[in-house]
Amino acid sequence: MIPSSFTYKRASSAEEACDLAAEYGEDAKYLAGGHSLLPLMKLRLAAPEVIIDLGGLRDLSYVTDQGSHIAIGALTRHHDVEHSDLLARELPLLAHAAGQVGDPQIRHRGTIGGSVAHADPASDLPAVLLALDATLVARSAGGTREIPIGEFFQSLFETVLEPGELLTEIRVPKPAAAGWSFQKFTQRAIDWAIVGVAVQGNQVALVNMGGTPLRAAAVEAALAGGASPADAAARAAEGTSAASDIRATREYREHLARVLVSRALTESASRA
Amino acid sequence: MKVDLTVNGKEITADVEDRMLLVHFLRDVADLTATNIGCDTTSCGACTVLLDGESVKSCTVLAAQASGREVTTVEGLAGDGTMHPVQQAFHEQHGLQCGFCTPGMVMAIVSLLKENPHPTEEQVRTGLEGNLCRCTGYHNIVRAALAASEVSS
């Protein structure tokens, strides 16, 4: 399968990338690791006229300790997130979950920023970053802004990023509560999650339970009210809008959400 | 557009379509046909090659993205008529049946052993999650990876 024709541009800096995006407007798409966009292009579900390759922006690949938060460059690959000593120490949930994305070859190419900007509700890292209350930094020709991740995802594959806006950094506050867990249910090894759950302390987020990654608000409210993990987990499907598809019915996903949240809360408590 | 790749140590400059995939560049431009196109959807791993020493699925990389970088295919492993330890281990452990997945399997294992020279069996199995064998010959493939890791110790 071959994508439809496009013009390839390689940016050598974030500034140049934003300038190119401003020049080509809505015909252009940023390409990071390409492991979400290129498959869509090969299926002709996406057909941008201009591709702006961000692969040369090595200065957007980093993980640094900023005191109250960890800063992660948007082009940091899943492989590098998985193997970061700093993340293993400070954000083990994120390091572990990055190691569960796809397979080793995919983790050698895919980036954290690309995964978040692509906004597939079945992706692992958007929900993990939602559970961690991350803040996203976006740059455009007009300047830079910070976006709380809770306001970032709009609907399936849709975010508040404006055309041409480039995600440059992900800031994750150091968690107040140490316990964490990541649960992912798949039929085959490298499948997308049918349902996934990310837990950090009493913060719980769900993979693939709606058009966007979701916080399990009813579970969190129950935990805050003193409910047991089992009673809280029973409310995992409240407020969700899971789809029925070839892999699972909505009812099955709701059942999985309750089971996986229960497992996640138990595992998280064992690590607290 | 003009791309300039180093493939198995040899520099190849070519004028290709912007949309050309790396796997097509390797097979059709570099004339290196060991790398197979299997699923063409980033799932099966038959097209696995090394990009700057790390395993990638070449059906999901543009030739343009690899321009200026080093690519290694299975043809680039053996030197002076001597098989690479992973190739030798596949031979000795009967790590292939039909052989279609083998180039990708070998390259995935070369990358795996570079990152983790002494993996456990479980680490080999999870490390090969991105490679499918249509003969389901996984046991001997895993044995080959473990045998190769012992040779390199």
Chai-1 contact restraints between the chains, C-beta under 6 A:
chainA,res_idxA,chainB,res_idxB,connection_type,confidence,min_distance_angstrom,max_distance_angstrom,comment,restraint_id
A,M1,B,D40,contact,1.0,0.0,6.0,A-B,restraint_1
A,P3,B,R19,contact,1.0,0.0,6.0,A-B,restraint_2
A,S5,B,R19,contact,1.0,0.0,6.0,A-B,restraint_3
A,F6,B,D18,contact,1.0,0.0,6.0,A-B,restraint_4
A,F6,B,R19,contact,1.0,0.0,6.0,A-B,restraint_5
A,T7,B,D18,contact,1.0,0.0,6.0,A-B,restraint_6
A,Y8,B,D18,contact,1.0,0.0,6.0,A-B,restraint_7
A,Y8,B,A64,contact,1.0,0.0,6.0,A-B,restraint_8
A,H35,B,T60,contact,1.0,0.0,6.0,A-B,restraint_9
A,L38,B,T60,contact,1.0,0.0,6.0,A-B,restraint_10
A,P39,B,T42,contact,1.0,0.0,6.0,A-B,restraint_11
A,G55,B,Q65,contact,1.0,0.0,6.0,A-B,restraint_12
A,D103,B,E129,contact,1.0,0.0,6.0,A-B,restraint_13
A,D103,B,G130,contact,1.0,0.0,6.0,A-B,restraint_14
A,P104,B,S55,contact,1.0,0.0,6.0,A-B,restraint_15
A,P104,B,G127,contact,1.0,0.0,6.0,A-B,restraint_16
A,P104,B,G130,contact,1.0,0.0,6.0,A-B,restraint_17
A,Q105,B,T48,contact,1.0,0.0,6.0,A-B,restraint_18
A,Q105,B,S55,contact,1.0,0.0,6.0,A-B,restraint_19
A,Q105,B,V56,contact,1.0,0.0,6.0,A-B,restraint_20
A,Q105,B,K57,contact,1.0,0.0,6.0,A-B,restraint_21
A,Q105,B,G130,contact,1.0,0.0,6.0,A-B,restraint_22
A,H108,B,E54,contact,1.0,0.0,6.0,A-B,restraint_23
A,H108,B,V56,contact,1.0,0.0,6.0,A-B,restraint_24
A,R109,B,V56,contact,1.0,0.0,6.0,A-B,restraint_25
A,A189,B,E129,contact,1.0,0.0,6.0,A-B,restraint_26
A,I190,B,E129,contact,1.0,0.0,6.0,A-B,restraint_27
A,I190,B,G130,contact,1.0,0.0,6.0,A-B,restraint_28
